[in-house]
């Protein structure tokens, strides 16, 4: 896992009432995804994993990751919610459930960001009762300083500080998911 990096083309954007500055370039995101996909292709060869993408935030990450997966696999989606605005509510609500039998399967959870780990812990508990052979966590971002749950994260593209970020699928109050880069909340 690598720290957030900066690059020359720093831009400032405004989303609703907040100001954000560029923190990770699209090219760096894409390269990290290729690197993770290469590891998954090697680690999961011969397993036909089920990639379980967590909506809404992980949709861009999942799409780009799966374009790089070369082994036989399947894809499904679940939707969980624990954020309102820029703050975690601390409550996880399953909105759309799993409709695929995962018994005996290798499951790879594809998540946009793991911060406290509470959402991931609940998801692991929900999936474990369905008797998968194994469950692996693949996340675009992890915030080690904010983790409250002990998790085995198999694949993480970036380890970042406890900053609020937006873009590349992550939102601020449902806005900004369509941005190609990652933006960090600017000091106000």
C-alpha positions in Angstrom: 0.0 0.0 0.0 1.3 3.4 -0.9 0.6 6.9 0.5 -1.4 9.5 -1.4 0.9 11.3 -3.9 0.7 14.7 -5.4 1.2 15.8 -8.9 1.8 18.9 -10.9 -1.7 19.6 -12.1 -3.4 20.5 -8.8 -6.9 21.8 -9.3 -9.5 23.1 -7.0 -13.2 22.2 -7.4 -16.3 23.1 -5.5 -19.1 20.6 -4.8 -22.1 22.1 -3.1 -20.7 23.9 0.0 -17.2 22.3 0.1 -13.9 22.9 -1.7 -11.7 20.0 -2.8 -8.2 19.8 -4.2 -6.8 17.2 -6.5 -4.8 14.5 -4.6 -4.4 11.5 -6.9 -4.2 11.5 -10.7 -6.3 9.3 -12.9 -3.1 7.6 -14.3 -1.9 6.6 -10.9 -5.3 5.2 -10.0 -5.4 3.1 -13.2 -1.8 1.8 -12.6 -2.6 0.7 -9.1 -5.7 -1.1 -10.3 -3.6 -2.9 -12.9 -1.1 -3.9 -10.2 -3.9 -5.3 -8.0 -5.6 -7.1 -10.9 -2.3 -8.8 -11.8 -2.0 -10.1 -8.2 -5.6 -11.3 -8.2 -5.1 -13.0 -11.5 -2.1 -14.9 -10.1 -3.6 -15.6 -6.6 -7.0 -16.7 -7.9 -6.0 -18.7 -11.0 -8.2 -21.8 -11.3 -10.7 -20.6 -8.6 -13.5 -18.8 -10.7 -14.0 -16.1 -8.0 -17.2 -14.1 -7.5 -16.4 -10.4 -7.4 -19.0 -8.8 -5.1 -19.0 -5.1 -5.7 -20.3 -2.7 -3.1 -22.5 0.0 -4.6 -22.6 2.9 -5.1 -19.0 3.9 -4.4 -17.1 0.9 -5.8 -18.8 0.9 -9.2 -15.9 2.7 -11.1 -13.2 0.7 -9.3 -15.0 -2.6 -9.9 -15.5 -1.8 -13.6 -11.8 -0.9 -14.1 -10.6 -3.8 -12.0 -12.7 -6.3 -13.8 -11.4 -5.0 -17.2 -8.0 -6.2 -16.0 -9.1 -9.6 -14.7 -8.1 -12.3 -17.1 -9.2 -15.4 -15.2 -12.7 -16.8 -15.3 -14.9 -15.0 -12.8 -18.4 -13.8 -12.0 -19.7 -10.4 -10.7 -22.6 -9.5 -8.5 -23.5 -6.3 -6.5 -24.7 -5.4 -3.1 -25.6 -1.9 -1.8 -24.8 -0.8 1.8 -25.1 2.6 3.3 -23.3 4.1 6.3 -22.5 7.8 5.2 -24.5 11.0 5.3 -22.7 14.0 3.8 -19.1 13.7 5.0 -19.7 11.8 8.2 -20.2 8.1 8.9 -23.5 7.5 10.6 -22.0 4.4 12.4 -25.0 2.4 11.3 -24.8 0.1 8.3 -28.0 -0.6 6.4 -28.2 -3.3 3.7 -30.2 -1.8 0.9 -29.9 -4.4 -1.8 -29.0 -7.9 -0.8 -27.0 -10.7 -2.3 -29.0 -12.8 -4.8 -26.2 -15.3 -5.7 -25.4 -18.6 -3.9 -21.9 -18.2 -2.5 -21.8 -21.5 -0.8 -18.3 -23.1 -1.5 -17.3 -20.1 -3.6 -14.2 -17.9 -3.4 -15.6 -14.4 -2.9 -13.7 -11.1 -3.5 -15.4 -8.1 -1.9 -14.7 -5.0 -4.1 -15.0 -1.9 -1.9 -14.2 1.8 -2.6 -12.9 2.6 0.9 -12.4 1.0 4.2 -12.1 3.5 7.0 -13.5 2.4 10.4 -14.0 -1.1 9.1 -17.6 -1.4 10.6 -19.2 -1.7 7.2 -16.8 -4.4 6.1 -17.1 -6.3 9.4 -20.9 -6.4 9.0 -20.6 -7.5 5.4 -18.1 -10.3 6.4 -20.6 -11.5 9.1 -23.4 -11.4 6.6 -21.5 -13.4 4.0 -19.9 -15.9 6.4 -23.3 -17.4 7.3 -23.7 -18.3 3.6 -20.8 -20.7 3.7 -18.3 -19.4 1.2 -15.0 -21.3 0.8 -13.1 -18.0 1.3 -13.7 -14.3 1.4 -11.1 -11.7 0.3 -11.2 -7.9 0.6 -10.1 -5.7 -2.3 -10.4 -2.0 -1.7 -9.2 1.1 -3.6 -8.5 3.0 -0.3 -7.9 2.1 3.3 -7.5 4.6 6.2 -5.3 2.7 8.7 -5.5 5.6 11.3 -9.3 5.3 11.4 -9.6 1.5 11.5 -11.6 0.3 14.5 -12.0 -3.3 13.3 -9.3 -5.9 12.8 -9.6 -6.8 9.1 -7.4 -8.9 6.8 -7.4 -6.7 3.7 -5.9 -8.8 0.9 -5.7 -6.1 -1.8 -5.5 -2.3 -1.2 -4.4 0.2 -3.9 -3.8 3.1 -1.6 -3.3 3.7 2.1 -4.4 7.2 2.9 -4.7 9.6 5.8 -8.0 10.2 7.5 -9.1 12.9 5.0 -12.4 13.1 3.3 -12.0 12.3 -0.4 -14.3 12.5 -3.4 -14.2 11.3 -7.0 -13.7 8.0 -8.9 -17.0 6.7 -7.5 -16.7 8.3 -4.0 -19.2 11.1 -3.3 -19.9 14.1 -1.2 -23.7 14.1 -0.6 -24.2 12.1 -3.9 -22.1 14.5 -6.0 -18.7 14.0 -7.5 -18.7 10.3 -8.2 -18.1 11.0 -11.9 -14.7 12.7 -11.3 -11.7 10.9 -12.9 -9.3 11.9 -10.2 -9.4 11.8 -6.4 -9.9 15.1 -4.6 -9.3 15.8 -0.9 -11.4 18.1 1.2 -9.5 21.4 1.3 -8.9 23.3 4.6 -11.6 25.9 5.1 
